């Protein structure tokens, strides 16, 4: 596929190739990064319960929070891998870049955890009644 920014590569757009690339990246992230895998598993479990109870707003909220945290985790992993590729020795500037990326993940995890705990507490009340 042709890169529109730097003008290299083959012309033409193939959405199937784009989807294969997306699913390949997601598969790699889930299989190689435990922090991504456990968030997917935990979110799918809570999503299944909310979906079974027909709590559509809850399903969408959990889906949004999960998408946010997984995006942050995957971008953080990519940034760390790129930093390690560029500079494999200790470098204070690289450390700051990695720390900032980890801070973004920390914020998204906090929001995700608050939403999951609130939804689990609410779903617990539904089952307890």
N, C-alpha and C positions, 0 to 999 in steps of 0.2 A: 504494500500500500504506500502511496506517495505521502511523504510528510509535508503538510501544507506550510509549515513554518520555515523549514530550511531547504525545501525543494528537492529532496532526494527520494529514491525508491521508485517502485513501479506505480504507474498511474492506475486509478480505479479504486473503487470502494467495495469491499466485500463484507457485508454485515455478519455472515457466518464466521468468517475469520476473526472478526472482532469479538463475537460471542465465545468462540473457542479460546481466545486469549483471556477473556474475562474469567471463564470457568476454570481455565488452567491456573490462573493466578490465585483464585479463591481456593481451589483444591490444594495447591501448594501451601498457602497460608494456613489452612486448617490442619493439614497433615504434618507440617513442620514446626508450627508455633503453638505451644500448649496454651498460651494466653488467649489465642484466637479460638482454639478448639473448645475449651471449657465454657467460654462465653456463648458460643454457638449452641452447645448442648444445653446449657442452663436456660437460655432464651427460648429454645425450641420447646422445652418442657413447659415453661410458663405460658408460652404462646398456645400450645395445644390445649391446656386447661381453659384459658380465656376463650379460645375459639369454640371449644365444646360447650361452654356456658353461654355462647352467643353474646359475648361482651365485646362488641365490635370496636368501640372507642378504645378499650383497653388493649385489644389486639394491635390496633394501629399505633398506639402510644409505645407499646413494648417493641413493636417492629421498628419504629423510628429511633428509639433509644439504642436498640441493638445495632441498627445500621450505622448510627453515629459512632458507637464505641468500636465496632469492627473496622470502620473506615479509619479511625484514628490509630488503632492497633496496626493495621496493615501499612499505613503510611509511615508510622514510627519504625516498623521493621524495615521498610524500604530505605528510609533515611539512615538508619543504623548500618545496614548493609552497604550502602553507598559510601558512608563515612569510613567504614572499615576497609573498603576497597581502595579508596583514595589515600588513606593514611593508616597503616597498620600499627604504627608505633603510637605511644601516648602523645597526644597533642591537646593542649588546653582549649584551643578553639573548637576542635572536634568534640571535646567533652561538653562544651557549652551547647553546641548544636544538638547533641544527643539528649542533654538534660532538658532543653526547651521542647524537643519532640516528646520526651517522656512526660513533661508537664501537661502537654495537650492531651495525652492519653489519660493521665491522672484525672483531669477535669471530666473527660467523657466517661470514665469508669465511675466516678462519683455520681454523676447524673444518672447513669444506667443503673447503678446499685440502688439509688433512692427510688427510682421508678419501679424496679423489680421488687424491692421490699414492700413498697406501698401496695403494689398489685397483689403480691402474695398474701399480705395481711387482709386485703379486701376479699380475695378469693377464699381465704381461710374462714372468714366470717360467713360467706355464702355456704360453704360446706358444713360449718358448725350449726347453722340454723336449721 
